[in-house]
Amino acid sequence: MPHQPHYSPMARQLFGQFLDQEIDRDTLIGRLQEMELQLQADADEENEVEDDVESRRSLRIRIFGGDTLGMSIREIEQDLQDPSHPNAQILMRGIAFGLAEDELEVHYE
């Protein structure tokens, strides 16, 4: 899961704005999707050839250091759908921890 150091600060800013209730879930998801599209465009430029492997790559957010799989945008969207659900509460705590420890990272696999 290659780390994308250029995109990680942007993701940290977005998640921080979300936790501070400056943006809502839909805005967060939309901006993450825009980031993923930019990563795909960057990868296409590097490879010059679009193949099946490239088209299956996606953005993954590693919330904290011990998170080896990361989360897809879809998984984040689903977990945050109902703020009272335990999954949403766990994810919110994880995001807060990842931001506090500066461990939240963007990966592209």
N, C-alpha and C positions, 0 to 999 in steps of 0.2 A: 504494500500500500504506500506508494510514493508520497512523501510529504510535499505540500505546496506552500513554501514559506511566504510567497508573495500574497497569497490569499488568506492566510491564517489571521493576520491583523484585522482584515475586513470582516471576517466571520466573528472574531471576538467582539468587534464593535457592534455588529448586528445583534449578537446574543446579549450583550450588555444593554443595548437599547430595549430589547425585548424584556429583560428582567426588570428594567427601570420603568416599564410600561410606556415607553416613548413610541414604540411601534407595536402593532398587534400581531397575532400569530400569522394571519394571512400575508401581511407585509413581510414578515420574517421569511416565510416559505417562498414568497415570490422573489425576494432578493437572493436567497440561496439558489433558486432555480436559475436566475440570471447569471450567478457566479458559475454554476455548473455549465451553462451554455458557453460562457467565455472560456472555461477550461477545455471544453470539447473543441472549440474553434482554435485555440492555441495548439492543441494536440494535432488537429488536422493540418495546420500550417507546418508543424514540425515534420509530419510524416508525408505530406503532399499527396498521399493516397488514402482514401477512406475505405477501410475494410471492416469486416464483421467484428473483429476484436475491438477496434476503436469505438464502434458504435455501441458496444455493450459497456464501455467504461462509464463510471459515474463518480460523482462527488461523494465523499464519506467524511463525516465529522467525527474526529476522535475527541470525545468530551474531556477525558482525563488520561494521565499517563499510562495507567494499567489497562486501558481500553484497547484491545488488540484488533477488534473488528471494525469499530466505528459505527456510525449510524447513517443510513441514507436519508435523503430529504423526506422521502415518503414515510419512513419510520418515525422521524421527528414529528412530521405533520400528524400522524396517527396518534402518537403518544400525547401530543399537546391538544388534541381535539376536545377533551373534556378536562378542564383544569382541576376538577375535584377527584378525578380518577387517580388511584395510587401510581400508575405509570407516569402520569404527568407530574405528580409531585416528586417522584424519584428523579425524573429527568431534570426538572427545575433545580433540584439540589445538586445534581451532577454538573449542570451548566454553571451554577454559582461557584462550585468547588473548582471546576476547570478554569474559570476566569480568574478566581482568586489566586490560584497556583500557577497561572499563565501556562496551562497545559492544553487548552483547547486548540486543536489543529485541523486544518483542511488537508485531506488526502484525496488522491484521484487514482482509482484502480480500474 
